[in-house]
Structures are given as C-alpha cells and as structure tokens.
Amino acid sequence: MSRSLPPLNALKAFESAGRHLSFTKAAAELNVTPAAISHQVKGLEDLLGVRLFRRLTRALQMTDAGQAALPALTQGFDRLAHGVDQMCAYSESGLLTISVSPSFGALWLLPRLERFRIRHPDIEVRVDGTDRRVDVARGDADVALRYGPGGYKGVRVDWLFDQVDTPVCSPALLNGKNALRHPEDLRHHKLLHVDWKDAEPSWRMWLLAAGLHDIDPTRGPRFTMESMAVQAAIDGQGVALVGDKIVADDLAAGHLIRPFDPCLSTPLSFSFYLLSREGDAELPKVAAFRNWLLEAARAAPPATATS
C-alpha cells in the first residue's frame, strides 16, 4: 500500500515539540537547535496548509489540529522504535537481560549458566539480580525467573518446577554430643530463618506439623536472603528450612543433607516460572534461553540426599 507522508524529520520535530510544548526542549531531545525545530515545524505547516502551534510571547500552544494529530504520531514513533528493536533482536548476537532473585540466581541459575553460554556464544548475557518486581511486558528485562503463585497476565509463562520446604544442615551436625537424628533433636541446634519466608511454611508451622510444641520456633539468626541462610547451614551454624530445588546441587554434592524423613517436608503453594514478553517470546535469543532453561529444569538433580 502506497503511503504519502511528510518528511519524517518534520514529523519528529512536531511530535517532540508537541509533547514538550517547547521548541527548546524538543531541540535538546533531538540534538538540534531550536531554530531547526521551528523551521521543520513551519515547513510541515506550509506543506499541510494547517497551523499546528500558536506561537505566543512566552509559550507555545497547540491548535486543535495539532492536538488531534499528536497522540497518533507519538504512538507511531513508539511503534517504529519497537520495530527497530525487533530487527536488532534478530541479529546473530545480542544482549539477553535475565531478571532473577539474588538467591535463586546464586544457588540455581549461575551454576548452570556457563552451559548456556557455551551453547550460545553469540548471546551476551546480563543477569539482573533483584527481588523488585520487574515488568517484562514493558521491556524491563527480556526474561524473568520468578517464584510465585502463577496467574501472570500479559506475558508468556513457562512453568519450571514446584518445590517443598525441607530442613537441611551440614553433615557435621549428624555427629557429636547432640547429633541431629530426629526432629526432637532440633532443641539442641540453632534454627536458621529466612525473613521473607514468613508468608510460607515457617519453622513455627513445620514444628507444629511435626508435633513438636516445646521447641521455641523463633530462636536463631534471621537472614533477608535465602542464599545466606543456606551458606550458614553449609558452614554448620544451624538448620535451615528452605526449598529443596534451591539446594538440590548442594544436596547432591554432599555439602548439605536432609537429616529427617522427606515425608516431613512441606509442599509449597508457589512455583518457579519463566516470564517473557508475548511479542518477544519467539525471538532467537529468548527462545534459545527458554529451551535451554526448560531442559536444565528437567535435568536438575533430585533433592533426595538424606541422613
């Protein structure tokens, strides 16, 4: 379909000046002089035969024609910019921004990520370790690994895996005077707490489920990140109550052990998901990461190391 349009630079000058209601601010945005913006807008007005601005002494005011056209032009330039981003994303190389919580990133993703880089050396990876809510639909990241209840709207959602909360500790705690063999032995050991997990099964809930009513569920140090509680458990500082998938590698390597029957583990209502923007889900770099991640999730070692 043939399109007869005014010069693109003139439309850009008008759109920027209209948003800012200022030739000076438009000039700064487009890296030209205010006189150049004024010249472009005047040329557009002459070409179309309609006034777009009223030039007052100390202000710039849009006419009805200008106000009617501005929203569509702003949307059009936004769509043009997104189209250019789409083209760039199909280059052989490209930056892939992965948003992930610091603990899940450190304990699960990073130990595996080198395998993705070896398989896809042309994809440059940027890992954004944050617990803040990143809006993938707005392009804050290419993909996000999230732990939550599901039901995410406006994005493509790929389920990775569920997990259960389970006590873990260093194998060293299985020996000595107060060897940890049975749940009641917890009275002799520190309980390691993760602050954010209070909304999920906590030590209080776990001890009650195990029938242990005489052990103080609040004693022991608290950590704001699950990875710190896991490291404290590896170092033999106490017993942590954490998700089994998060510590699957440490359990498989023998750094941690589940001292009790796995039946005492508590199923969690949250799962891990991969989120990506609907329009970008099949971009090569996003599809490559998703396919690799789903494969890695299926290949994760079972969290079955027990005493």
Phi, psi and omega per residue, in radians:
M1 nan 2.249 -3.132
S2 -1.323 2.371 3.105
R3 -2.133 2.190 3.087
S4 -1.782 1.857 -3.064
L5 -2.158 2.630 2.999
P6 -1.148 2.956 3.106
P7 -0.970 2.389 -3.084
L8 -1.062 -0.679 -3.134
N9 -1.098 -0.631 3.117
A10 -1.178 -0.706 3.099
L11 -1.146 -0.697 3.096
K12 -1.093 -0.738 3.138
A13 -1.094 -0.785 3.120
F14 -1.104 -0.808 -3.072
E15 -1.080 -0.774 -3.140
S16 -1.163 -0.784 3.128
A17 -1.112 -0.634 3.122
G18 -1.173 -0.717 3.107
R19 -1.121 -0.732 -3.074
H20 -1.567 -0.289 -2.968
L21 0.871 0.772 -3.106
S22 -2.821 2.191 3.029
F23 -1.205 -0.593 -3.108
T24 -1.149 -0.810 3.139
K25 -1.197 -0.627 3.080
A26 -1.118 -0.689 3.121
A27 -1.096 -0.721 3.120
A28 -1.135 -0.686 -3.136
E29 -1.164 -0.682 -3.068
L30 -1.692 0.041 3.060
N31 1.076 0.766 3.041
V32 -2.330 -3.071 3.125
T33 -1.562 2.711 3.048
P34 -0.997 -0.609 3.125
A35 -1.105 -0.632 3.127
A36 -1.175 -0.697 3.090
I37 -1.089 -0.821 3.136
S38 -1.040 -0.722 3.134
H39 -1.127 -0.763 3.136
Q40 -1.099 -0.760 -3.125
V41 -1.164 -0.727 3.124
K42 -1.089 -0.709 3.101
G43 -1.115 -0.661 3.113
L44 -1.155 -0.752 3.104
E45 -1.055 -0.758 3.133
D46 -1.128 -0.711 -3.110
L47 -1.137 -0.719 -3.089
L48 -1.510 -0.312 -3.111
G49 1.250 0.586 -3.132
V50 -2.579 2.495 3.090
R51 -1.444 2.370 -3.135
L52 -1.861 -0.452 -3.137
F53 -2.331 2.639 2.883
R54 -1.814 2.082 -3.093
R55 -1.589 1.746 -3.138
L56 -1.590 3.050 -3.046
T57 -1.063 -0.837 -3.093
R58 -2.169 0.330 -3.089
A59 -2.688 2.875 3.082
L60 -2.152 2.208 -3.077
Q61 -2.168 2.338 -3.125
M62 -1.424 2.514 3.011
T63 -1.419 3.022 3.096
D64 -1.040 -0.655 3.135
A65 -1.126 -0.732 3.125
G66 -1.139 -0.761 3.141
Q67 -1.114 -0.630 -3.137
A68 -1.183 -0.595 -3.045
A69 -1.517 -0.482 -2.966
L70 -1.032 -0.851 -3.090
P71 -1.012 -0.738 -3.120
A72 -1.167 -0.661 3.132
L73 -1.211 -0.713 3.101
T74 -1.068 -0.793 3.098
Q75 -1.090 -0.682 3.138
G76 -1.103 -0.764 3.121
F77 -1.186 -0.599 3.063
D78 -1.098 -0.729 -3.139
R79 -1.207 -0.624 3.065
L80 -1.081 -0.776 3.139
A81 -1.086 -0.720 3.118
H82 -1.145 -0.657 3.095
G83 -1.087 -0.692 3.092
V84 -1.130 -0.722 3.094
D85 -1.048 -0.692 3.129
Q86 -1.096 -0.745 3.117
M87 -1.098 -0.757 -3.127
C88 -1.120 -0.586 -3.116
A89 -1.151 -0.361 -3.125
Y90 -1.574 0.102 3.035
S91 -1.217 2.799 -3.079
E92 -1.103 -0.581 3.090
S93 -1.946 2.811 3.134
G94 3.088 2.703 3.135
L95 -1.494 2.221 3.089
L96 -1.924 1.994 3.123
T97 -1.655 2.118 -3.110
I98 -1.944 2.087 3.059
S99 -1.659 2.251 -3.090
V100 -2.672 2.577 3.085
S101 -1.132 2.552 -3.097
P102 -0.961 -0.732 -3.083
S103 -1.212 -0.833 3.128
F104 -1.140 -0.628 3.100
G105 -1.098 -0.834 -3.081
A106 -1.233 -0.713 -3.006
L107 -1.527 -0.513 -3.043
W108 -2.091 -0.859 -3.017
L109 -1.271 -0.909 -3.025
L110 -1.053 -0.675 3.094
P111 -1.072 -0.304 -3.105
R112 -1.863 -0.295 -2.926
L113 -1.143 -0.506 3.139
E114 -1.087 -0.528 3.102
R115 -1.141 -0.642 3.078
F116 -1.166 -0.733 -3.124
R117 -1.143 -0.617 3.102
I118 -1.180 -0.690 -3.134
R119 -1.264 -0.567 -3.091
H120 -2.256 1.240 -3.064
P121 -1.145 -0.322 -3.130
D122 -1.466 -0.119 3.133
I123 -1.739 2.011 3.105
E124 -1.446 2.314 -3.029
V125 -1.889 2.345 2.994
R126 -2.150 2.080 -3.135
V127 -1.737 2.063 3.117
D128 -1.771 1.690 -3.124
G129 -1.455 1.833 -3.089
T130 -2.675 2.581 3.043
D131 -1.683 -0.082 3.127
R132 -1.254 2.725 -3.106
R133 -1.341 1.997 3.128
V134 -1.692 2.289 -3.101
D135 -1.590 1.655 -3.137
V136 -1.117 -0.622 -3.115
A137 -1.077 -0.482 3.121
R138 -1.598 -0.016 3.104
G139 1.534 0.306 3.110
D140 -1.134 -0.432 3.075
A141 -2.695 2.749 3.094
D142 -1.258 -0.730 3.107
V143 -2.472 2.735 3.089
A144 -2.401 2.334 3.029
L145 -1.724 2.086 -3.037
R146 -2.263 2.563 3.090
Y147 -1.933 2.006 -3.068
G148 -2.986 -2.929 -3.047
P149 -1.476 -0.081 -3.078
G150 1.494 -2.875 3.131
G151 1.271 0.440 -3.128
Y152 -1.252 2.396 -3.066
K153 -1.887 2.586 3.020
G154 1.340 0.175 3.135
V155 -2.446 2.825 2.986
R156 -1.394 2.366 -3.089
V157 -2.123 2.198 3.038
D158 -2.077 2.122 3.109
W159 -1.285 2.377 3.123
L160 -1.794 -1.066 3.099
F161 -2.976 2.789 2.986
D162 -1.596 3.082 3.003
Q163 -2.717 2.974 3.075
V164 -2.170 2.648 3.050
D165 -1.460 2.284 -3.079
T166 -2.508 2.492 3.044
P167 -1.212 2.392 3.078
V168 -2.391 2.688 -3.139
C169 -2.760 3.035 3.052
S170 -1.263 2.512 3.067
P171 -0.987 -0.393 -3.124
A172 -1.095 -0.452 -3.116
L173 -1.308 -0.134 3.115
L174 -1.429 -0.089 -3.106
N175 -2.110 2.932 3.064
G176 1.707 -2.991 -3.030
K177 -1.054 -0.795 -3.116
N178 -1.903 0.911 -3.100
A179 -0.940 2.368 -3.102
L180 -1.526 1.812 -3.122
R181 -2.119 -0.613 -3.065
H182 -2.263 2.734 -3.109
P183 -0.939 -0.614 -3.130
E184 -1.162 -0.307 3.094
D185 -1.226 -0.193 3.133
L186 -1.085 -0.351 -3.139
R187 -1.094 -0.327 -3.119
H188 -1.720 0.056 -3.045
H189 -2.270 2.691 3.104
K190 -1.256 2.482 3.015
L191 -1.704 2.231 -3.132
L192 -1.719 2.159 -3.024
H193 -1.920 2.559 2.993
V194 -1.957 2.087 -3.015
D195 -0.980 -0.824 -3.023
W196 -1.209 -0.267 -3.099
K197 -1.438 0.062 3.126
D198 -1.104 -0.372 3.105
A199 -1.384 -0.162 -3.141
E200 -2.038 -3.082 3.082
P201 -0.909 2.118 -3.117
S202 -1.901 3.128 3.098
W203 -1.033 -0.643 3.126
R204 -1.026 -0.834 -3.115
M205 -1.181 -0.697 -3.111
W206 -1.147 -0.769 -3.128
L207 -1.128 -0.686 3.102
L208 -1.121 -0.736 3.131
A209 -1.113 -0.529 3.134
A210 -1.476 0.000 3.126
G211 1.374 0.340 -3.118
L212 -1.810 1.725 -3.054
H213 -1.739 -0.132 -3.050
D214 -1.906 0.272 3.072
I215 -1.889 2.223 -3.124
D216 -1.157 1.995 -3.075
P217 -1.384 -0.090 -3.075
T218 -1.754 -0.183 -3.068
R219 -1.303 2.714 3.132
G220 1.831 2.794 -3.087
P221 -1.230 2.704 3.137
R222 -2.044 2.565 -3.119
F223 -2.270 2.513 3.114
T224 -1.500 -0.215 3.130
M225 -2.234 2.386 -3.131
E226 -1.073 -0.611 -3.118
S227 -1.097 -0.577 3.116
M228 -1.231 -0.680 3.083
A229 -1.132 -0.666 3.111
V230 -1.117 -0.772 3.141
Q231 -1.124 -0.674 3.091
A232 -1.091 -0.673 3.102
A233 -1.150 -0.737 3.107
I234 -1.044 -0.649 -3.116
D235 -1.367 0.024 3.086
G236 1.402 0.360 -3.090
Q237 -1.480 -0.129 -3.127
G238 2.810 -2.860 -3.095
V239 -2.021 2.208 -3.128
A240 -1.810 2.547 3.054
L241 -1.872 1.800 -3.003
V242 -2.409 2.935 3.108
G243 -1.195 2.384 -3.056
D244 -1.155 -0.597 -3.126
K245 -1.209 -0.582 3.127
I246 -1.054 -0.644 -3.057
V247 -1.877 0.266 -3.086
A248 -1.007 -0.711 -3.135
D249 -1.149 -0.735 3.139
D250 -1.193 -0.580 3.058
L251 -1.189 -0.757 -3.134
A252 -1.143 -0.579 -3.123
A253 -1.456 -0.155 -3.138
G254 1.485 0.113 3.092
H255 -1.235 -0.531 3.102
L256 -2.244 2.840 3.087
I257 -2.520 2.630 3.033
R258 -1.612 1.898 -3.002
P259 -1.298 -0.254 -3.048
F260 -2.110 2.991 3.090
D261 -0.977 2.241 3.116
P262 -0.985 -0.362 3.110
C263 -1.105 -0.330 3.117
L264 -1.441 -0.049 3.098
S265 -1.233 2.680 -3.061
T266 -1.917 2.039 3.082
P267 -1.059 2.466 -3.124
L268 -1.828 2.589 -3.111
S269 -1.411 -0.274 -3.134
F270 -1.625 2.754 3.074
S271 -2.348 2.979 3.055
F272 -1.696 2.392 -3.092
Y273 -2.341 2.695 2.960
L274 -1.891 2.197 3.136
L275 -1.955 2.417 3.055
S276 -2.534 2.692 -3.125
R277 -1.185 2.382 -3.066
E278 -0.912 -0.827 -3.077
G279 -1.250 -0.282 -3.090
D280 -1.883 0.007 -2.977
A281 -1.056 -0.503 -3.110
E282 -1.812 0.148 3.005
L283 -1.042 2.502 -3.052
P284 -0.908 -0.807 -3.077
K285 -1.196 -0.628 3.132
V286 -1.266 -0.779 3.134
A287 -1.114 -0.676 3.133
A288 -1.100 -0.756 -3.135
F289 -1.193 -0.742 -3.135
R290 -1.068 -0.812 -3.124
N291 -1.085 -0.730 3.127
W292 -1.155 -0.752 -3.079
L293 -1.128 -0.753 3.112
L294 -1.086 -0.658 3.081
E295 -1.143 -0.749 3.132
A296 -1.132 -0.655 3.128
A297 -1.127 -0.692 3.122
R298 -1.215 -0.511 -3.071
A299 -1.592 -0.004 -3.118
A300 -1.019 2.440 -3.128
P301 -1.105 2.486 3.114
P302 -1.154 2.443 -3.123
A303 -1.545 1.325 -3.008
T304 -2.151 0.098 -3.113
A305 -1.169 2.063 -3.134
T306 -2.258 2.954 -3.130
S307 -1.257 nan nan
